[in-house]
């Protein structure tokens, strides 16, 4: 058995919720692995400490607020008003506002969108033309020249990256 499998099964092993064959395999692994045995002892100790604590007692007055939130057993009908108002009315109002402001924006910007699409197409075509020209020049010279902006140092000796 791997340590990971043993570690994932330790809580069920401590609670007695594993099959007998699995329990035997876990016990054999614990006998052979000091790391997993340490984890087991730690979990077993924590479980014993929790089991030794008394059951919590809730006084009768503490059930009042909880009980008032529970639906009545005799009520056969769902309270749609209590469900719809706090949940769906604000969502519907938000959807209406979004629709109200987005539809006019969509209608008034279609010509602008067409112009942007034309400009983008022209940009892509120009970029592709420049790339083809660069590849042609590079293939003619049999080398690719990539300019390095860090080799161009000003004559004044100022370093733009200095921490001064």
Secondary structure by P-SEA (a helix, b strand, c coil): ccaaaaaaaaaaaaaccccaaaaaaaaaaaaccaaaaaaaaaaaaaaaaaaaccccccccccaaaaaaacccccccccccccccccccaaaaaaaaaaaaaaaaaaaaaaaaaaaaaaaaaaaaaaaaaaaaaaaaaaaaacbbbbbbcccccccccccccccc
